[in-house]
Amino acid sequence: MGVLARNAKGDTNWTDTSLREYQKIKGVAATDPATVLDLDVVGMNLPNSARRELINLQGRLKGKAEGRSPRTKAMQMMAPELQAAGIERKNKDDYYAYCRCA
């Protein structure tokens, strides 16, 4: 609710502090992506444009992290066989039990 209230008031303009925080997060993303993935970007006191960009950055970092996993690549290659066996991603309990990714 606090985020919505700040948005309604327009209290999310760029300040020196918010700019430094934004730049710090972008720098951390290059060196320690796992830290950026754990951040609650929506709750930060940053302008909407910065939060939107950081959310997109988190999505890209998560995609890269998942794309590098040998297990993920193997599961993608086995997708037709898994689907034929009735193991689909939409049924997360069965899928994760099979691949032990949980």
N, C-alpha and C positions, 0 to 999 in steps of 0.2 A: 504494500500500500504506500510505503514511503517513496518508492520509485515513481509510482503514478502521481503522487502529490507533487513531487519535484517537477515532473513533466508538465503538469497542469499549471504550476506557478512559473515555469520557465527558469528554474534555478539551476539549469545545467548548461550554463555558458562556459566557454573556455576561460580558465584562469591559469596563472603561472603554475599553481599546484597541480591542477588537472592535466595540464600539458606535460609536466614532468612525469606524472604517474603514467600517462598514456605512452610516452616515449620509453619509460622504463619497462613497461609490459612488452612493447614491441622488441626491445633489446633482449629481454629474457626469452622471448619466443625463439629467437635465433640460437640461443645457447642452451636453454633448458625447457623444451616444449612441454614436458610433463607438468611443470609448475603452472604454466599458462592454462593448460587443460583443466586444472583444478580450481581456477579462479571463478568467483561469482561475478561475472562482468555486468550482469543486469542490475545488480545492487550497487554498483559503483557510482560515485558522484562525478560522472563524465557526461559531456554532451551526447545527445542521441546518436550523432554521426560516429563518434568515437566508439560508443558501445556497440553499435551495429557492425562496425569494422572489426572490432575485437571478437565478436561472436562469430563472424565469418572466418576470422583467423583461427579460432578454436576448431571450427569445422574442418578447415583445411589441414590443421595439425593432426586432428584425430584421423582423418582419411589417410594421411601419410603414415601415421603410426600403424594403422590397421593394414595398410597396403604392404608394409615391409615385413609383416609377420609371415614366416614360412607356413605356419598353421593356417593362416587366412588364405594364402595362395593355394594350399592343398585342398582346403574346403571348397574353394571356388572351382578347382579342377574336378572335384568329386560331386559337384552339385547335381548333375543329371542322375548319377547313381543313387545319391541320397534321396532325391525327389522320388525316384522309382521305388525306393524302400519305404517311402512315407515319412521321411525325416526332412522337414522343411523349416526354414528360418522363422516363419510366422508362428510356429509352435516352439517357442523359445526353450521350454523345459526339455523337450526331447532333443532339440538341436544341440543345446549346450551340454546335455548329458552325454551325447554322442561324441562331440568334439572336445569335451572337457575344457571349454573356453570360459566358463563362468567364473 
